[in-house]
Amino acid sequence: MYTLGINAAFHDSSACLVQDGRVVAAAEEERFTRIKHAKRPIPFSAYELPYHAIDCCLAQAGIGIDDVDHVAYAFDPHQLLQGRRNPVIALPLEPSADPPPGWESPWEPLFLSYVLNAPRHLRDGVPHHLQERLRQAEPARMRWHFVDHHLAHEASAFLPSPFLEAAVMTLDGRGERATTSYAIGRGNRLQRIGQVDYPHSLGLLYERVTEHLGFLHASDEYKVMALASYGEPRYLAGARELVTLDGDGGYRIAPLRLAERFGPARRRGESLVQRHFDVACSVQQLLEETVLALAEWLHRRTGLRNLCLAGGVALNCVMNGRLLREGPFEQIWVQPAAGDAGTALGAALWVDAHERRDPDRHYVMEHAYLGPSYDAREIEALLAGARVGYRRLRSFEPVAELLAQDRIVGWFQRGMEFGPRALGARSILASPLAGSMQARLNELKDREDFRPVAPVALEEEAGEWFVGCRSSPFMLFTFPVAPERRARIPSAVHVDGSARVQTINRRQHPEYYDLIRAFRARTGVPVLINTSFNTRGEPIVCTPRDALQCFASSPLDALVLGPFLLEKRKVFDERARIGRHSHVQAPALA
């Protein structure tokens, strides 16, 4: 039985395909359309189905849409339609129009109409170039399921986890009504034991502060998290007035009035000053304190030793690290696509388990390499067509040597990662040994200079370099860097002495693991810097062509595409040679 999961309600639209309890493929739409977070500029396009991601999942399984038995959409519009006699109504087109009676905004009727009609869009709205796999010969064959948004988050957190029993907490901006939910997971079952409803939302609070600090909400919160390390909690007393806990898993958010509490908002592009650092620090600490208190309640309520987290707030790796160190749970697992993209995974796994009535679990997410992959023949055909110089590698020793020489390398291997983190499939890699590497990478990617870069370490040696780190395959926890090691890997150490660590073992990704071992053999350090393979404003690369274009248009020194190595100097020497000795000029890489 095939179940297709879809997220398209808010942002980070995505698709996931599950076959009899096992995840076959998962991908985000932004990687194919090259529109970051899959956010289109006009509202009625923002909810378009992730056709390219769906096509990718079907292609990896070798099936067409008619082979799909169930579709699980990670939002249930009926929860917001109760009591409304005419849910689909005309949209007021004037920008200043008031919401229709009973609606929250002028756009809400159109949004719900779009979600309700998603089955028709999958049948009739498929782009022409994707119709080979997505054309339905039997439109009535598939059963369509609208899944509660936070249930999809809960399922994404628990069902792929290594635990057969765990407490589950999800925190995000909002779903249909819930903004926070609590559940108990056992086997293939989830029991909701509490929730907090809109407008009270830790996710929306953090979004509003992100906007107040001059960043984009719903996409730049991680910048506020990084900024916080440069500040002091001078505004913490005022920040604490924003959240009131009820002692039973609930909380209320007070009217924000951020300008009164924290000073005037920063305009985008304005210089950052100490007040901005201090506001970020205060709100980050408020978030950590609040979630610690909620976790303490959940632990008392359930008596369980394991915790699974999901929702956009669960991407806050500083919060996760503190929860792991100071919280009541012995083990915490966070799924790599913890934000809304992961609801496609959760919805698919939930519907699959429910429809098959299977009490057993058949899948544990040990890695996130669930997207498209490309074999050596496909890659070499692209390189030959681009007329660039390259060589085939017998081992990754030459790449380790380049890294030891402080070269920056684009790294393209295996299936693309699912989720916002590059984890060694679509990564930019560098040595952590020089203190200047962080600045070099931020300049290469045109990022703000306060942004840290993250290390990847051999799993078996990570604890010697990062305090308390045993296994962190998805780069979703921060750990203190061991004081005696900090001078050895200065570019991996954030200003507060921490690092957002990824660990890797050979079972998860042999090529990646072997490269780090080869670097260790040269330097004595089992750590590399790993950042996402993209430049500012661009999604992470998806295809070999994306990688080649990024390599050609950025200051990367080398590119490893599968088994092939390109060094920038040699690439352009080869292109010059072709230009001199051919009547046809070599085509541009872009």
KOLMARKE-232199 format. One line per field, with one value per residue (C-alpha): residue number from 1; x, y, z; residue in three letters. Coordinates in Angstrom, 2 decimals. Last residue first. Layout:
BEGIN
n c(NUM ...)
X c(X ...)
Y c(Y ...)
Z c(Z ...)
res c(ala ...)
***
This chain:
BEGIN
n c(590 589 588 587 586 585 584 583 582 581 580 579 578 577 576 575 574 573 572 571 570 569 568 567 566 565 564 563 562 561 560 559 558 557 556 555 554 553 552 551 550 549 548 547 546 545 544 543 542 541 540 539 538 537 536 535 534 533 532 531 530 529 528 527 526 525 524 523 522 521 520 519 518 517 516 515 514 513 512 511 510 509 508 507 506 505 504 503 502 501 500 499 498 497 496 495 494 493 492 491 490 489 488 487 486 485 484 483 482 481 480 479 478 477 476 475 474 473 472 471 470 469 468 467 466 465 464 463 462 461 460 459 458 457 456 455 454 453 452 451 450 449 448 447 446 445 444 443 442 441 440 439 438 437 436 435 434 433 432 431 430 429 428 427 426 425 424 423 422 421 420 419 418 417 416 415 414 413 412 411 410 409 408 407 406 405 404 403 402 401 400 399 398 397 396 395 394 393 392 391 390 389 388 387 386 385 384 383 382 381 380 379 378 377 376 375 374 373 372 371 370 369 368 367 366 365 364 363 362 361 360 359 358 357 356 355 354 353 352 351 350 349 348 347 346 345 344 343 342 341 340 339 338 337 336 335 334 333 332 331 330 329 328 327 326 325 324 323 322 321 320 319 318 317 316 315 314 313 312 311 310 309 308 307 306 305 304 303 302 301 300 299 298 297 296 295 294 293 292 291 290 289 288 287 286 285 284 283 282 281 280 279 278 277 276 275 274 273 272 271 270 269 268 267 266 265 264 263 262 261 260 259 258 257 256 255 254 253 252 251 250 249 248 247 246 245 244 243 242 241 240 239 238 237 236 235 234 233 232 231 230 229 228 227 226 225 224 223 222 221 220 219 218 217 216 215 214 213 212 211 210 209 208 207 206 205 204 203 202 201 200 199 198 197 196 195 194 193 192 191 190 189 188 187 186 185 184 183 182 181 180 179 178 177 176 175 174 173 172 171 170 169 168 167 166 165 164 163 162 161 160 159 158 157 156 155 154 153 152 151 150 149 148 147 146 145 144 143 142 141 140 139 138 137 136 135 134 133 132 131 130 129 128 127 126 125 124 123 122 121 120 119 118 117 116 115 114 113 112 111 110 109 108 107 106 105 104 103 102 101 100 99 98 97 96 95 94 93 92 91 90 89 88 87 86 85 84 83 82 81 80 79 78 77 76 75 74 73 72 71 70 69 68 67 66 65 64 63 62 61 60 59 58 57 56 55 54 53 52 51 50 49 48 47 46 45 44 43 42 41 40 39 38 37 36 35 34 33 32 31 30 29 28 27 26 25 24 23 22 21 20 19 18 17 16 15 14 13 12 11 10 9 8 7 6 5 4 3 2 1)
X c(25.11 28.08 28.53 29.03 32.53 33.19 32.83 35.71 37.75 41.38 41.55 38.11 38.71 41.99 40.31 37.62 40.30 42.19 38.81 38.16 41.78 41.66 38.26 39.08 36.51 36.42 34.19 32.94 29.60 30.02 32.95 33.47 36.55 37.67 34.23 34.26 30.73 29.18 30.77 30.26 26.63 26.04 27.69 25.65 22.37 23.34 24.11 20.55 19.09 21.06 20.00 17.48 18.77 18.44 22.09 24.25 23.70 25.35 24.49 27.26 29.58 32.85 34.93 35.85 37.90 41.05 44.49 45.36 46.15 44.53 41.60 40.96 40.89 38.47 36.27 36.25 35.45 32.40 31.04 31.52 30.01 26.82 24.54 26.29 29.66 28.76 28.08 27.59 26.21 26.94 25.57 28.54 28.98 31.57 29.23 30.88 30.33 33.14 33.55 35.96 38.27 38.85 42.17 41.81 38.47 39.69 40.75 37.49 35.35 32.87 29.56 26.74 24.02 21.27 19.47 22.32 20.43 22.80 23.33 24.74 26.97 27.50 27.75 30.63 31.78 35.34 35.88 32.17 32.33 34.89 32.63 30.20 32.84 32.25 30.35 30.81 28.48 29.04 28.06 26.16 27.36 28.93 25.60 25.59 26.83 27.51 31.19 31.45 29.94 32.28 35.37 34.31 33.86 37.17 39.28 39.91 41.76 41.45 37.77 38.52 35.82 32.77 29.84 26.99 24.33 24.57 26.56 23.87 22.59 19.86 16.43 14.63 14.89 18.47 19.19 20.02 23.67 26.56 27.29 30.10 31.20 34.72 36.47 40.26 42.08 45.03 43.66 40.45 42.37 44.11 40.81 39.55 42.63 42.01 38.42 39.17 39.47 38.38 37.36 38.82 37.35 37.92 34.80 33.10 29.56 28.30 31.03 30.20 26.48 27.13 29.49 26.77 24.17 26.64 27.85 24.38 22.04 20.03 16.63 15.44 15.36 18.86 17.59 19.28 18.46 14.70 13.30 10.81 8.74 6.64 4.16 0.47 -0.60 -4.12 -3.25 -5.38 -4.26 -0.55 -0.55 -2.64 -0.20 2.95 1.68 0.54 3.86 6.02 3.96 4.06 7.84 7.82 6.01 9.02 10.73 12.30 15.23 13.05 13.95 14.65 15.20 16.54 16.64 13.78 13.70 15.33 18.70 21.14 18.70 16.39 19.42 20.49 16.98 16.67 19.97 18.83 15.74 14.34 11.82 10.09 9.03 7.03 8.40 9.75 9.95 10.62 11.79 11.72 7.98 6.11 3.33 2.04 5.21 7.27 4.79 4.92 8.73 8.67 6.36 8.72 11.74 9.76 9.13 12.70 14.11 11.66 12.36 16.11 15.66 13.54 16.21 19.13 17.36 16.51 20.12 21.58 19.19 20.12 23.80 23.44 22.69 23.04 19.92 19.24 15.67 14.36 14.84 11.74 11.74 12.45 12.14 9.04 7.18 8.20 7.20 3.61 3.06 -0.40 0.04 0.61 -1.17 0.11 -1.08 0.72 -1.02 0.96 -0.99 2.02 1.96 4.11 4.71 5.67 8.80 10.03 9.95 12.12 14.35 15.18 18.81 19.37 22.89 23.72 26.08 24.65 21.18 22.18 22.40 18.84 17.66 19.19 17.42 14.12 14.75 12.13 8.71 9.29 11.71 14.31 14.34 14.53 10.80 10.13 12.06 10.26 6.94 8.11 9.24 5.79 4.17 6.07 5.34 1.64 -1.47 -3.75 -4.40 -4.86 -2.76 -3.04 -3.47 -3.43 -3.46 -3.07 -0.82 -0.68 1.77 3.68 2.96 3.03 1.68 0.64 1.09 0.19 1.18 -0.24 -3.64 -6.49 -6.04 -2.29 -0.35 3.10 4.85 5.36 4.91 5.49 5.48 6.02 7.56 7.02 8.31 11.29 13.77 11.70 9.98 6.47 7.12 8.05 6.35 3.27 3.12 3.55 0.80 -1.40 -0.57 -1.91 -5.03 -5.07 -7.29 -7.50 -8.11 -8.79 -7.29 -9.18 -11.74 -9.53 -8.76 -6.55 -4.81 -1.97 0.79 3.57 3.57 1.82 4.89 5.75 2.13 1.80 -0.77 -3.93 -6.67 -6.33 -4.05 -5.94 -9.24 -8.02 -6.76 -10.25 -10.78 -7.33 -7.96 -11.37 -9.79 -7.23 -9.82 -12.08 -9.10 -7.83 -10.06 -8.89 -10.26 -13.65 -17.02 -18.27 -16.09 -12.66 -12.31 -11.14 -7.96 -6.29 -9.48 -10.14 -12.79 -12.91 -16.27 -17.45 -16.63 -17.70 -21.40 -23.24 -20.43 -20.99 -17.83 -15.67 -12.43 -12.11 -13.23 -10.02 -7.91 -4.24 -1.44 -2.92 -2.71 -3.31 -4.15 -3.84 -1.17 -0.57 -2.61 -0.08 2.64 5.27 9.05 9.42 11.99 9.85 6.78 8.70 10.11 6.70 5.25 8.14 7.54 3.77 4.05 0.39 -0.27 -1.04 1.13 -0.39 -3.55 -1.46 0.75 4.54 5.11 6.56 8.06 10.37 12.86 11.67 14.15 11.17 12.81 14.49 11.63 9.15 10.61 11.43 10.56 11.11 10.39 9.42 8.42 5.09 3.66 4.95 5.29 5.78 6.51 5.74 6.66 5.49 7.81 5.00 1.37 -1.06 0.95 2.12 1.41 1.79 1.36 0.41 1.29 0.00)
Y c(28.88 26.81 28.80 26.88 26.21 28.28 26.39 26.50 24.60 24.79 28.07 27.83 24.24 25.21 28.10 25.75 23.35 26.10 27.17 23.79 23.41 26.61 25.73 22.19 19.63 16.17 13.33 10.31 11.92 15.59 16.88 20.59 22.69 26.18 27.67 31.42 31.43 31.53 28.41 26.26 27.36 26.48 23.09 22.30 23.25 21.13 18.17 18.51 19.72 22.71 24.20 26.98 30.37 33.70 33.79 31.07 27.33 24.09 24.16 24.31 21.61 22.42 19.32 17.30 14.18 16.28 14.60 16.64 14.24 11.05 13.13 14.45 10.86 9.92 12.88 11.73 8.15 9.27 11.36 8.54 5.89 7.83 6.46 3.13 4.86 7.00 10.72 13.31 16.79 19.45 22.92 24.35 26.09 28.41 31.43 33.12 30.00 27.45 25.65 28.27 27.81 24.05 23.45 26.41 25.06 21.57 22.07 23.87 20.98 22.61 23.02 21.23 22.52 20.22 19.83 18.81 15.78 12.93 13.98 10.95 11.01 14.67 15.43 17.89 18.30 17.31 13.98 13.18 13.39 10.58 7.61 9.76 11.19 14.92 17.51 21.13 24.10 27.64 30.63 33.69 37.02 38.03 38.10 35.83 36.40 32.67 33.15 35.95 33.79 30.98 33.17 34.71 31.25 30.07 32.84 30.92 28.25 24.60 24.00 22.79 23.24 21.54 22.94 20.47 18.79 15.15 15.71 16.82 20.08 21.17 22.50 19.16 16.10 15.67 14.97 11.36 10.39 12.84 16.48 18.24 21.79 22.29 25.20 24.91 25.30 23.06 20.29 20.54 20.00 16.99 15.50 15.88 14.08 11.22 10.76 7.52 6.32 9.74 10.54 13.71 16.98 19.73 21.39 20.95 21.54 18.59 16.37 17.44 16.76 13.32 12.58 13.32 11.11 8.25 8.57 8.09 10.81 10.91 12.42 12.98 10.71 11.21 12.11 9.34 6.80 7.30 4.15 2.09 -1.06 -0.38 -3.02 -2.63 -2.73 -1.48 -0.99 2.14 3.67 2.93 4.33 7.35 8.20 7.59 9.79 12.60 12.55 12.69 15.48 17.21 17.28 20.23 22.22 22.30 19.27 18.20 16.50 14.67 15.52 12.80 13.45 10.94 10.97 13.43 15.84 18.84 20.40 19.05 17.81 20.80 23.11 21.51 21.65 25.36 26.04 23.83 25.90 23.62 22.37 25.78 24.85 21.87 18.59 17.04 13.46 12.81 9.63 8.74 8.57 9.46 10.95 13.94 14.56 14.47 16.73 19.25 19.33 19.65 22.67 24.29 23.63 25.05 28.27 28.69 28.10 30.52 33.22 32.73 33.25 36.32 37.87 37.05 38.47 41.66 41.93 41.53 44.18 46.55 46.05 47.52 45.94 48.23 48.88 46.59 45.79 48.43 47.80 48.16 50.80 49.87 46.52 46.65 49.60 48.71 45.09 45.85 42.07 41.68 38.81 35.21 32.55 29.17 25.62 22.45 22.27 24.81 27.75 29.44 33.17 34.42 38.05 39.33 37.17 39.40 42.44 40.72 39.31 42.67 42.79 39.16 39.84 39.68 38.11 34.60 35.91 36.78 33.09 32.41 35.62 34.37 31.03 32.92 34.08 32.05 32.39 36.10 38.03 40.00 43.54 42.85 43.48 40.90 38.25 39.36 38.75 35.30 34.35 35.22 33.33 30.17 30.54 30.68 31.89 33.09 30.19 27.09 25.23 21.44 18.46 14.69 13.65 9.86 8.57 4.99 3.04 1.56 3.89 7.66 9.94 13.39 17.10 19.92 23.53 26.03 24.37 25.88 24.80 24.77 27.57 29.08 25.92 23.71 19.94 17.77 13.98 11.66 8.38 4.65 2.52 4.85 4.98 7.75 7.48 7.27 9.80 13.22 12.99 11.55 14.49 17.02 15.28 15.31 19.00 19.66 17.48 15.13 15.61 12.18 11.47 7.96 7.25 5.35 7.98 9.76 6.57 7.52 10.13 12.09 12.62 10.43 11.64 14.86 16.60 18.81 19.87 21.26 19.35 21.31 18.83 15.77 17.10 20.39 18.54 16.77 20.15 21.65 21.83 23.37 26.07 26.86 27.13 29.64 31.57 31.90 32.99 35.72 38.54 37.79 36.18 35.26 35.49 38.43 38.98 40.37 44.12 45.31 47.38 45.40 45.47 42.01 40.89 37.11 35.59 32.79 29.13 28.22 28.93 27.44 27.96 26.09 24.02 25.29 25.76 22.13 21.11 22.56 19.63 20.18 17.74 16.20 12.40 10.79 7.10 4.21 5.58 3.45 5.86 8.59 6.72 4.33 3.83 4.50 7.22 8.61 8.78 10.78 13.17 13.73 14.61 17.04 18.64 18.92 20.52 21.61 25.31 27.00 30.09 30.75 32.37 34.51 36.26 36.37 32.62 30.96 27.54 28.02 29.43 29.50 27.31 25.42 22.03 22.47 24.67 21.78 19.84 16.15 12.74 9.21 5.56 5.86 2.47 1.56 -0.37 2.07 5.69 8.61 12.12 15.52 19.09 22.66 24.74 27.22 27.39 24.74 22.76 19.64 16.38 12.73 10.00 6.56 3.42 0.00)
Z c(-15.84 -16.97 -20.14 -23.38 -24.75 -27.88 -31.14 -33.65 -31.11 -30.05 -28.19 -26.51 -25.50 -23.85 -22.04 -20.71 -19.51 -17.67 -16.26 -14.71 -13.58 -11.56 -10.11 -9.08 -10.19 -8.59 -9.77 -7.77 -6.86 -7.71 -5.65 -6.25 -5.63 -4.64 -4.03 -4.70 -6.16 -9.64 -11.16 -8.07 -7.74 -11.40 -11.01 -7.91 -9.57 -12.60 -10.31 -8.97 -5.67 -4.45 -1.12 -1.59 -2.78 -0.98 -0.02 -1.56 -1.48 -0.39 3.32 5.88 7.19 8.97 9.47 12.57 13.31 13.99 13.92 10.85 8.01 9.33 10.60 7.09 5.79 8.56 7.61 3.98 4.98 6.97 4.12 1.63 3.96 4.86 7.60 8.16 8.34 11.31 11.37 14.09 13.42 15.98 16.57 18.47 21.80 23.34 23.52 20.51 18.42 18.06 14.73 13.34 16.34 15.92 17.76 20.13 21.31 22.15 25.81 26.56 25.19 22.82 24.59 22.75 20.46 19.27 15.93 13.62 12.25 13.18 16.81 18.64 21.72 22.52 26.24 25.87 22.28 21.33 23.09 22.83 19.03 18.69 17.89 15.92 13.60 13.69 11.67 12.68 12.22 11.00 13.10 11.82 13.25 9.90 8.09 5.05 1.49 1.05 0.23 2.78 5.51 4.52 4.65 7.98 9.54 8.05 9.63 12.85 10.90 11.98 11.19 7.64 5.03 3.56 1.57 1.70 -0.44 0.75 3.93 6.34 4.89 7.30 6.29 6.03 3.80 2.59 -1.08 -1.94 -2.40 -2.77 -3.64 -1.74 -2.57 -1.24 0.46 0.38 3.70 2.68 4.93 2.90 -0.34 1.18 2.33 -1.24 -2.60 -0.10 -1.26 -3.05 -6.66 -7.85 -11.42 -12.84 -14.02 -16.58 -17.90 -21.25 -19.91 -21.95 -20.56 -17.03 -17.51 -19.03 -16.13 -13.60 -15.27 -15.66 -12.05 -10.60 -9.36 -6.14 -5.42 -1.85 1.22 2.60 6.12 8.11 10.81 10.55 12.09 10.09 10.43 13.55 14.60 15.48 11.80 11.26 7.58 7.33 10.63 10.16 6.61 7.63 10.41 8.35 5.51 7.83 9.70 6.59 5.00 8.40 8.13 5.76 8.46 10.75 12.31 9.03 10.82 13.41 16.98 19.52 23.22 25.76 29.56 29.97 32.92 31.24 32.04 29.45 26.78 27.22 27.00 23.73 22.32 23.13 21.37 18.45 17.75 15.03 17.63 17.38 13.84 15.05 16.36 19.56 20.83 24.53 26.27 29.99 30.50 33.71 31.58 33.56 35.53 32.32 30.55 33.40 33.39 29.58 29.83 32.35 30.11 27.18 29.09 30.29 26.80 25.16 27.75 27.21 23.48 24.19 26.42 24.11 21.06 22.99 24.19 20.69 19.38 22.21 21.41 17.93 14.55 11.58 9.55 6.59 7.57 9.93 13.63 15.78 18.46 22.08 23.85 26.03 24.56 21.00 21.61 22.61 22.85 24.35 26.82 25.71 27.73 28.83 29.27 30.31 33.69 35.71 34.23 32.63 31.87 28.99 27.94 31.40 31.15 28.32 30.59 33.18 30.43 28.85 30.01 29.05 27.67 23.98 21.45 21.88 21.03 17.46 16.54 17.76 16.08 12.82 13.25 13.31 9.73 7.79 9.42 10.08 7.92 9.87 11.23 14.96 15.36 12.64 14.58 17.74 15.96 14.82 18.34 19.68 16.78 17.71 21.40 20.58 22.40 19.60 18.95 21.06 23.62 23.67 25.93 26.26 22.58 22.35 19.59 18.35 16.19 19.13 22.03 21.75 24.46 23.32 23.99 21.62 21.04 18.54 18.14 16.14 12.53 12.95 14.56 14.98 16.14 19.18 19.31 22.37 22.40 25.38 24.37 23.88 21.01 20.69 17.77 16.15 12.75 14.36 17.12 15.75 12.36 14.07 16.47 13.64 11.62 14.74 14.97 11.48 11.85 8.86 5.80 4.17 0.46 -0.78 -4.19 -6.88 -7.86 -10.38 -12.34 -15.30 -13.21 -14.83 -12.25 -13.64 -17.25 -16.28 -14.90 -17.91 -18.29 -14.78 -12.68 -11.91 -12.84 -10.58 -7.86 -7.95 -7.64 -4.50 -3.14 -3.35 0.39 0.81 -1.80 -0.34 3.09 1.84 -0.17 2.87 5.03 2.71 3.98 7.53 10.71 9.31 11.04 9.02 5.93 6.78 6.24 2.85 2.78 -0.01 -2.12 -3.58 -1.12 -1.73 -2.61 -0.36 0.20 3.75 3.31 6.29 8.75 12.03 11.76 8.91 10.81 11.91 8.42 6.99 8.26 7.48 6.68 3.51 3.51 0.10 0.05 -2.43 -4.78 -7.89 -10.03 -9.21 -11.06 -9.75 -9.86 -6.13 -6.73 -9.54 -7.29 -4.69 -7.30 -8.89 -5.49 -4.88 -8.28 -7.71 -4.28 -4.28 -4.63 -1.33 -1.89 -5.31 -3.90 -1.57 -4.12 -3.82 -3.84 -0.79 -1.54 1.50 -0.99 -4.60 -6.56 -8.09 -7.52 -4.13 -2.93 -3.23 -0.32 -0.56 0.89 -0.40 0.40 4.05 5.41 6.99 4.07 1.44 2.44 0.03 1.29 -0.18 0.69 1.09 3.26 3.97 5.09 3.86 1.32 3.14 1.33 2.34 -0.28 0.99 -0.98 0.00)
res c(ala leu ala pro ala gln val his ser his arg gly ile arg ala arg glu asp phe val lys arg lys glu leu leu phe pro gly leu val leu ala asp leu pro ser ser ala phe cys gln leu ala asp arg pro thr cys val ile pro glu gly arg thr asn phe ser thr asn ile leu val pro val gly thr arg ala arg phe ala arg ile leu asp tyr tyr glu pro his gln arg arg asn ile thr gln val arg ala ser gly asp val his val ala ser pro ile arg ala arg arg glu pro ala val pro phe thr phe leu met phe pro ser ser arg cys gly val phe trp glu gly ala glu glu glu leu ala val pro ala val pro arg phe asp glu arg asp lys leu glu asn leu arg ala gln met ser gly ala leu pro ser ala leu ile ser arg ala gly leu ala arg pro gly phe glu met gly arg gln phe trp gly val ile arg asp gln ala leu leu glu ala val pro glu phe ser arg leu arg arg tyr gly val arg ala gly ala leu leu ala glu ile glu arg ala asp tyr ser pro gly leu tyr ala his glu met val tyr his arg asp pro asp arg arg glu his ala asp val trp leu ala ala gly leu ala thr gly ala asp gly ala ala pro gln val trp ile gln glu phe pro gly glu arg leu leu arg gly asn met val cys asn leu ala val gly gly ala leu cys leu asn arg leu gly thr arg arg his leu trp glu ala leu ala leu val thr glu glu leu leu gln gln val ser cys ala val asp phe his arg gln val leu ser glu gly arg arg arg ala pro gly phe arg glu ala leu arg leu pro ala ile arg tyr gly gly asp gly asp leu thr val leu glu arg ala gly ala leu tyr arg pro glu gly tyr ser ala leu ala met val lys tyr glu asp ser ala his leu phe gly leu his glu thr val arg glu tyr leu leu gly leu ser his pro tyr asp val gln gly ile arg gln leu arg asn gly arg gly ile ala tyr ser thr thr ala arg glu gly arg gly asp leu thr met val ala ala glu leu phe pro ser pro leu phe ala ser ala glu his ala leu his his asp val phe his trp arg met arg ala pro glu ala gln arg leu arg glu gln leu his his pro val gly asp arg leu his arg pro ala asn leu val tyr ser leu phe leu pro glu trp pro ser glu trp gly pro pro pro asp ala ser pro glu leu pro leu ala ile val pro asn arg arg gly gln leu leu gln his pro asp phe ala tyr ala val his asp val asp asp ile gly ile gly ala gln ala leu cys cys asp ile ala his tyr pro leu glu tyr ala ser phe pro ile pro arg lys ala his lys ile arg thr phe arg glu glu glu ala ala ala val val arg gly asp gln val leu cys ala ser ser asp his phe ala ala asn ile gly leu thr tyr met)
***
